[in-house]
Amino acid sequence: MKKKVSVSELRFGMYVAELDRPWTETPFRFQGFLLSSEQQLETLRKYCKSVVVDSEKSVVAEAPPAGMQYFGKSAYAEKASVEQELAPARSAYTSSHALVQETLSQVRIGRNLDPERVRVAVKSLTQSVLRNPNAVLLFSQLREKGEYAVSHALDVSIYMTAFGRFLQLEEPQIELLGYVGLLQDIGKVRLPKTLLEKRGRLTPEEFEQAKLHVSYSVEILRATAGIPLELPRLAVLHHERYDGSGYPNRLQGSHIGMIGGIAAITDTYDAMTVQRPHLDPVAPSAAISNLYKWRGVFFDAGLVEQFIRFIGIFPVGSLVELNSGEVGVVISQNPEQRLKPRVMVLRDAKGIELRPQKLLDLSRSPKATAEEPYRILRTLEQGRVQVRSEQLFMR
């Protein structure tokens, strides 16, 4: 049953089905969401006087499931601009990449993880994310990908910590997310190389064999002293699905928990958007569309909606074509206007590289012509224009 209510009457757990103005005039990307945070409520107060609430989709009569409160209480201010943080982010990513590569090699030959080196890697990435998440997200997306296992572990760790920051979780929780992302797939080192590098889809028998990496990860983490005690339990959750169709334990709904839900969404998003041995990547927009389609089925609906708000319609690192014909890269999000990120223009309308580059904050409506402000026409396939992080902010 739908009912029109004043914004002042809203309570957490209500499902907002319609606004009193077009959705495109607000920061909300998709129509319909469960009200679960002060940030959502403040945005509604800013843009609307009344909304339509769907009582059948609301959960105000129930207490939120344990671990599924989407927003914490830690608000993080940016302590550095993207320009300032890019060099520290590059250093943190590069050193962590070398560590993960070495760690995988050591575990492959039967040695234990080095907990101190893992701690240093997680700490350095987390601190960069806390200062400004856009910098390390930008660097990880523009960096040339090497071995899939290494780049996937790092990218998922970065996505998880950055998403945790967006959700205003406390620093120890964000650091734990970094550990989970980095180590939840460590068990893949015990799978045959031919299986990991197979071209094309896996057979049912091969898929069953691949699923064993979860139990291998648990064994490796249980044998490692000096890492968070929760890690073995949390490392089994990223392949569980909200409807119970996942593995290894076919957990459902709130039994997966918030960290498991975050791990599942970020692991899936990164896997879809990068080249894998058996599957080609899809564009970030297509990956976002898939996640939205799967909300409430494979993934917690509220977490999916928050992840989409976090990642943006034009994710950091995306190549975009502007209405001027120029081509640029998204270098940071504007939290209140996700359709209008900051873009660094790399090439002019004729395809000629710009020096110096032009920085546009689309939220401020800079003019492309005397009559028309800049806007993004479309995202471009990764690799359409070659760009590395070292090329950015050059004069």
Secondary structure, DSSP 8 states (H G I E B T S, - for coil): -EEEEEGGG--TT-EEEEESS-GGGSS--SS-EE---HHHHHHHHHH-SEEEEETTT--TTS---TT-----S-----SS-HHHHHHHHHHHHHHHHHHHHHHHHHHHTT----HHHHHHHHHHHHHHHHH-HHHHHHHHHHS----HHHHHHHHHHHHHHHHHHHTT--HHHHHHHHHHHHHTTGGGGGS-HHHHT-SS---HHHHHHHTTHHHHHHHHHHT-TTS-TTHHHHTT-TT--TTS--SSS---GGGSHHHHHHHHHHHHHHHHHS--SSS----HHHHHHHHHHHBTTTB-HHHHHHHHHHH-SS-TT-EEEETTS-EEEEEE--TT-TTS-EEEEEE-TTS-EEEEEEEEEGGG--BSSSS-B--EEEE--TTSS---GGGTT--
